[in-house]
Amino acid sequence: MPLEIRELPESGLGAFVSFPYGLFRGHPYWVGELKKDVRHLLEQGHPFWRHGERRLLMAFRDGRPVGRLAAIINSKHNAFHSEKCGFFGFFDCAEDPEAAAGLFAAAEDWLRRAGMDLARGPVNPSTNETCGLLIEGFDSEPMVMTPYNPPYYAKLIEGSGFAKVKDLYAFQILTRSGFPERMEKIITRLTRGGGVSLDLVNIKRMNEALADLKDVYNSAWDANWGFVPMTDGELDELARGLKPLLKPEYLYFARVDGKAAGFVLLLPDFNTALKHVNGALTPLNLLPFLYRMFSPIRRGRLLALGVKKEFRNRGIELLLIKQAFASAARMGWEYADLSWTLEDNEAINNAITAVGGKVYKRFRIYEKRL
């Protein structure tokens, strides 16, 4: 059957968002976010699009959708990194190499005409959101706010001329093993007399906590490959999403002489509830969803850990990881996912390995010169 690639108007956003929920209906591992949240992320009113542009593309055979892709330009990324780099994201496709190639060709054409030299992805729509293609660890469900895709996606992307530019690691730590005693001694030695303290978030003072989070985040990550500073609007959006979910044991800061030096953000794996609603809450699934959300969740994700440059190599990273162990044990987690880290970030990867973490999933960012 003939293939057609269409650029969708804004009125086609619903079809673009809904496509993977049909493609993966009944899949044993794939978990989709709530469609309303994905739609909000893609709507022009989201703060990302104040400095970003996009084109929504969909492939059709005989009038039926078989794939989707977003072509993205992030002007803040290009200004921060002095690049002319376009991105692709929200890639989902049937096992149809021609459809995938057609989507990428259309995305590349738009990026090239916009003056971009490179195409990179997947990012949805930036490294501050979900990103990477799963290339290892297909035999388990994705952790909250991490992607899942079948193995054939790599062939579709590579068959369209893209090659690896960076891998991202997800570590798993079994909480029953506890925090290693030898690490305790290192923490004691390095933090002795240093004015270092731990501070769980005060929910009633969330605005102050989020200001500290932004300050640490934009300092701790600014030398990382692919990093783009969060804007005030994006921070407000993060706060909007976190406030209904956040508990003190999920977010805590390391302080040196009262100043925020680092933080950790943890979340239970809410995918255990999302898996059963296929992207939308209805009168039939609302009560079971709420029951699962408020039942004990036995696993979770450490989705951000950062220490300001001036406070590194003082044991603060280990102190934060130790508190993560304590919080996970208090919440009854059997294991924690620590993701993601850059494959060449030896300092943090070695610290995680030293406390018992093992890489159990890998995600890949691809690139192509236009």
Phi and psi in degrees as a GROMACS rama.xvg file:
@    title "Ramachandran Plot"
@    xaxis  label "Phi"
@    yaxis  label "Psi"
@TYPE xy
-66.3503  149.064  PRO-2
-101.139  139.65  LEU-3
-131.045  130.677  GLU-4
-107.04  124.741  ILE-5
-120.026  142.707  ARG-6
-88.9942  123.146  GLU-7
-84.5282  138.876  LEU-8
-74.4369  174.873  PRO-9
-59.2033  -29.9647  GLU-10
-67.305  -14.7029  SER-11
-92.3006  5.65606  GLY-12
-61.0737  -38.3885  LEU-13
-60.5745  -43.2458  GLY-14
-66.3189  -38.1583  ALA-15
-62.4565  -46.134  PHE-16
-65.1729  -40.4729  VAL-17
-76.4116  -20.8495  SER-18
-51.3869  -52.2339  PHE-19
-67.4329  -21.6526  PRO-20
-68.2554  -32.0701  TYR-21
-77.9692  -40.6742  GLY-22
-59.0879  -39.1453  LEU-23
-107.736  13.6332  PHE-24
-56.6384  126.75  ARG-25
85.0553  -2.28702  GLY-26
-65.041  137.335  HIS-27
-67.9925  -20.2616  PRO-28
-122.248  -31.2937  TYR-29
-62.0782  137.131  TRP-30
-132.451  126.353  VAL-31
-99.8976  147.007  GLY-32
-67.9101  170.829  GLU-33
-62.3659  132.644  LEU-34
-57.4655  -36.0814  LYS-35
-63.5179  -32.3045  LYS-36
-73.2087  -40.0869  ASP-37
-65.0381  -42.8324  VAL-38
-61.8152  -43.1447  ARG-39
-60.6515  -40.6565  HIS-40
-61.8344  -33.5169  LEU-41
-90.9984  -14.1043  LEU-42
-69.7523  147.886  GLU-43
-62.3847  -20.0207  GLN-44
-76.7408  -12.6769  GLY-45
-66.4671  141.247  HIS-46
-60.532  -23.4096  PRO-47
-59.2492  -37.562  PHE-48
-78.6594  -0.027926  TRP-49
-69.0089  -25.2396  ARG-50
-124.458  15.9632  HIS-51
-131.329  157.719  GLY-52
-128.321  158.003  GLU-53
-152.089  158.202  ARG-54
-129.881  131.222  ARG-55
-99.3009  123.184  LEU-56
-119.084  145.007  LEU-57
-141.269  140.149  MET-58
-100.208  138.185  ALA-59
-128.425  142.958  PHE-60
-125.501  123.193  ARG-61
54.1857  37.5167  ASP-62
80.943  -2.53474  GLY-63
-106.173  135.128  ARG-64
-68.9763  137.398  PRO-65
-126.989  -3.28514  VAL-66
-172.056  160.668  GLY-67
-144.952  158.756  ARG-68
-164.085  142.301  LEU-69
-110.239  131.166  ALA-70
-96.5907  133.222  ALA-71
-134.055  139.194  ILE-72
-120.9  125.084  ILE-73
-113.625  98.63  ASN-74
-65.3946  -29.7593  SER-75
-67.5272  -39.019  LYS-76
-60.525  -47.6851  HIS-77
-66.2984  -35.6575  ASN-78
-70.3516  -40.3438  ALA-79
-69.6198  -36.9535  PHE-80
-104.491  1.03971  HIS-81
53.151  49.662  SER-82
-123.088  165.798  GLU-83
-118.717  74.3835  LYS-84
-114.381  126.408  CYS-85
-97.9953  168.119  GLY-86
-132.934  160.168  PHE-87
-125.753  150.766  PHE-88
-159.093  179.078  GLY-89
52.5002  40.8554  PHE-90
-84.9301  123.124  PHE-91
-145.117  139.901  ASP-92
-158.941  146.149  CYS-93
-65.1831  169.198  ALA-94
-76.7369  75.7387  GLU-95
-139.115  89.4279  ASP-96
-56.7994  -36.066  PRO-97
-66.2362  -41.139  GLU-98
-63.953  -44.8371  ALA-99
-61.6911  -45.288  ALA-100
-61.8512  -38.4662  ALA-101
-65.6341  -40.7906  GLY-102
-63.1378  -46.7966  LEU-103
-66.6819  -37.1461  PHE-104
-62.8089  -41.1568  ALA-105
-67.3093  -40.7686  ALA-106
-64.3051  -43.8026  ALA-107
-64.2118  -37.6632  GLU-108
-63.2211  -44.4309  ASP-109
-65.4113  -43.4534  TRP-110
-63.917  -40.9229  LEU-111
-63.7837  -44.2172  ARG-112
-66.3747  -23.9246  ARG-113
-84.9075  2.34016  ALA-114
91.9451  13.9081  GLY-115
-81.2803  145.218  MET-116
-98.0094  -24.0256  ASP-117
-131.89  156.683  LEU-118
-125.69  135.326  ALA-119
-141.361  147.959  ARG-120
165.932  -175.121  GLY-121
-84.2257  138.486  PRO-122
-132.209  140.674  VAL-123
-127.632  72.9195  ASN-124
-104.153  5.35551  PRO-125
-149.139  176.362  SER-126
-71.075  -9.22197  THR-127
-81.9535  -4.78877  ASN-128
-120.34  -162.375  GLU-129
-66.6401  135.218  THR-130
-153.222  165.204  CYS-131
93.6052  153.788  GLY-132
-108.08  127.743  LEU-133
-64.3351  123.92  LEU-134
-123.29  -6.55578  ILE-135
-154.173  130.682  GLU-136
103.813  44.5364  GLY-137
-81.0994  -7.38768  PHE-138
-96.4067  22.627  ASP-139
-152.327  160.201  SER-140
-68.6908  151.704  GLU-141
-71.6787  147.873  PRO-142
-76.1899  160.257  MET-143
-50.8198  132.891  VAL-144
63.2596  31.2078  MET-145
-127.42  153.376  THR-146
-84.2796  158.556  PRO-147
-135.499  140.598  TYR-148
-152.506  155.845  ASN-149
-72.6757  160.693  PRO-150
-58.4549  -30.2249  PRO-151
-68.4975  -14.1529  TYR-152
-59.2805  -38.4393  TYR-153
-59.941  -40.7639  ALA-154
-65.3533  -37.7552  LYS-155
-65.1641  -42.4459  LEU-156
-70.8452  -46.5579  ILE-157
-66.581  -33.476  GLU-158
-67.4776  -16.8444  GLY-159
-95.1318  11.5094  SER-160
96.9746  7.71522  GLY-161
-90.77  149.438  PHE-162
-132.164  157.238  ALA-163
-57.5485  136.097  LYS-164
-117.042  -29.5132  VAL-165
-162.128  141.214  LYS-166
-105.135  148.863  ASP-167
-117.421  138.036  LEU-168
-103.621  142.666  TYR-169
-116.17  122.61  ALA-170
-99.0617  151.712  PHE-171
-121.882  134.383  GLN-172
-126.297  126.789  ILE-173
-79.8432  121.841  LEU-174
-72.6857  -22.4294  THR-175
-64.7053  -20.8555  ARG-176
-72.3093  -20.3529  SER-177
73.2408  171.927  GLY-178
-81.5905  128.803  PHE-179
-60.2553  136.92  PRO-180
-62.0245  -38.0777  GLU-181
-64.981  -28.0991  ARG-182
-72.7563  -34.078  MET-183
-56.4532  -43.708  GLU-184
-65.2303  -38.127  LYS-185
-64.3715  -43.889  ILE-186
-60.4815  -46.3383  ILE-187
-58.4886  -44.236  THR-188
-67.4604  -43.9159  ARG-189
-76.398  -28.0913  LEU-190
-101.995  0.240971  THR-191
-60.8625  123.402  ARG-192
68.0765  17.518  GLY-193
-97.5712  4.66517  GLY-194
67.3282  27.797  GLY-195
-92.8742  133.683  VAL-196
-139.601  161.539  SER-197
-110.671  142.046  LEU-198
-138.479  107.981  ASP-199
-70.9596  148.15  LEU-200
-64.0346  140.653  VAL-201
-95.6423  109.39  ASN-202
-58.7586  -31.918  ILE-203
-74.0953  -11.4876  LYS-204
-123.653  45.7287  ARG-205
-61.5573  -37.3535  MET-206
-62.5317  -39.2327  ASN-207
-65.8482  -42.6884  GLU-208
-62.9628  -40.78  ALA-209
-71.8149  -30.2691  LEU-210
-65.6584  -41.0227  ALA-211
-63.8834  -40.8704  ASP-212
-60.4176  -46.2653  LEU-213
-62.7747  -41.7397  LYS-214
-61.0924  -46.4899  ASP-215
-68.5494  -44.773  VAL-216
-57.992  -49.5746  TYR-217
-71.8385  -17.2044  ASN-218
-90.2226  -45.8773  SER-219
-69.3019  -30.6942  ALA-220
-101.226  -3.31238  TRP-221
-66.3496  -17.9433  ASP-222
-96.2258  -1.29716  ALA-223
-74.6121  143.485  ASN-224
-58.1835  131.177  TRP-225
81.3827  -2.74355  GLY-226
-68.4167  142.172  PHE-227
-134.047  127.693  VAL-228
-58.3096  144.443  PRO-229
-76.8608  137.111  MET-230
-82.2351  166.568  THR-231
-59.4785  -38.6781  ASP-232
-64.1707  -41.0195  GLY-233
-67.5608  -36.1667  GLU-234
-64.7291  -41.5601  LEU-235
-60.7526  -38.3173  ASP-236
-65.748  -41.2177  GLU-237
-59.8942  -45.1963  LEU-238
-61.3971  -41.506  ALA-239
-59.021  -40.3347  ARG-240
-75.4913  -33.3676  GLY-241
-82.6087  -35.3108  LEU-242
-52.546  -43.8286  LYS-243
-68.358  -17.7919  PRO-244
-105.189  -23.9866  LEU-245
-72.553  136.579  LEU-246
-125.438  158.275  LYS-247
-54.589  -34.3817  PRO-248
-75.9007  -4.40249  GLU-249
-87.1841  -27.6338  TYR-250
-135.515  125.156  LEU-251
-147.388  156.007  TYR-252
-118.854  145.317  PHE-253
-95.0816  133.227  ALA-254
-122.819  142.023  ARG-255
-115.867  115.806  VAL-256
52.1023  40.2062  ASP-257
83.8212  -6.56811  GLY-258
-97.4532  134.337  LYS-259
-60.3046  120.611  ALA-260
-112.06  -23.6939  ALA-261
-168.187  165.979  GLY-262
-150.614  161.431  PHE-263
-129.879  137.838  VAL-264
-119.393  121.212  LEU-265
-113.349  149.614  LEU-266
-142.129  135.703  LEU-267
-59.4464  157.442  PRO-268
-79.5096  85.9362  ASP-269
-66.4697  -9.13615  PHE-270
-61.2592  -23.6599  ASN-271
-61.809  -28.2943  THR-272
-90.5829  -39.4503  ALA-273
-64.3639  -29.636  LEU-274
-56.8594  -27.512  LYS-275
-96.2675  3.49193  HIS-276
-114.745  -6.15363  VAL-277
49.2893  42.8424  ASN-278
90.9186  -7.68764  GLY-279
-147.228  136.173  ALA-280
-88.0501  133.353  LEU-281
-129.914  166.416  THR-282
-56.8568  -26.2019  PRO-283
-81.0273  -31.7482  LEU-284
-108.173  -2.60036  ASN-285
-62.8136  -48.8983  LEU-286
-65.4795  -45.167  LEU-287
-60.1444  -35.8592  PRO-288
-63.1082  -48.9237  PHE-289
-63.6728  -37.1218  LEU-290
-60.5869  -44.5037  TYR-291
-69.2717  -35.2498  ARG-292
-64.8852  -36  MET-293
-102.857  2.86359  PHE-294
-82.1182  158.53  SER-295
-57.4356  128.771  PRO-296
-103.896  124.876  ILE-297
-93.0148  13.5063  ARG-298
-155.426  162.235  ARG-299
-164.167  -178.357  GLY-300
-125.948  133.707  ARG-301
-91.5867  101.299  LEU-302
-98.4663  -6.81071  LEU-303
-157.561  132.56  ALA-304
-142.959  120.534  LEU-305
-144.169  146.148  GLY-306
-131.09  132.515  VAL-307
-57.6501  148.168  LYS-308
-56.0868  -39.5867  LYS-309
-72.0995  -9.91668  GLU-310
-112.503  9.07834  PHE-311
-77.164  163.856  ARG-312
61.3454  30.7363  ASN-313
-122.494  11.5303  ARG-314
87.6115  2.78579  GLY-315
-69.5796  -36.7997  ILE-316
-58.328  -45.8442  GLU-317
-66.4906  -37.1161  LEU-318
-61.3187  -41.265  LEU-319
-67.6383  -40.6922  LEU-320
-65.1004  -38.3975  ILE-321
-59.7651  -43.3314  LYS-322
-65.5937  -33.2728  GLN-323
-61.6867  -41.9031  ALA-324
-57.7822  -46.2277  PHE-325
-64.2346  -43.296  ALA-326
-64.9969  -42.7448  SER-327
-61.8187  -42.4785  ALA-328
-64.3185  -41.0226  ALA-329
-63.6196  -33.3997  ARG-330
-86.9245  -2.896  MET-331
78.6999  23.6648  GLY-332
-72.2782  137.109  TRP-333
-80.5713  -33.8568  GLU-334
-151.395  161.158  TYR-335
-123.634  143.066  ALA-336
-99.7265  126.45  ASP-337
-110.28  105.593  LEU-338
-155.921  154.748  SER-339
-108.058  163.802  TRP-340
-124.197  152.011  THR-341
-70.384  141.865  LEU-342
-58.2897  -28.3621  GLU-343
-103.775  14.9943  ASP-344
-87.8416  78.3243  ASN-345
-63.7613  -34.7553  GLU-346
-60.6031  -51.8232  ALA-347
-75.6666  -36.0214  ILE-348
-63.279  -40.0844  ASN-349
-67.6439  -37.7554  ASN-350
-64.6814  -41.8214  ALA-351
-67.0064  -41.8688  ILE-352
-62.7276  -37.3447  THR-353
-64.8859  -25.8097  ALA-354
-100.305  14.9013  VAL-355
104.048  4.83155  GLY-356
-74.7221  143.548  GLY-357
-129.658  137.437  LYS-358
-66.7797  124.138  VAL-359
-124.507  -10.1722  TYR-360
-143.354  148.8  LYS-361
-130.545  141.331  ARG-362
-121.48  149.107  PHE-363
-124.969  138.138  ARG-364
-103.728  132.179  ILE-365
-107.712  161.038  TYR-366
-147.195  152.105  GLU-367
-147.626  135.05  LYS-368
-80.9815  132.681  ARG-369
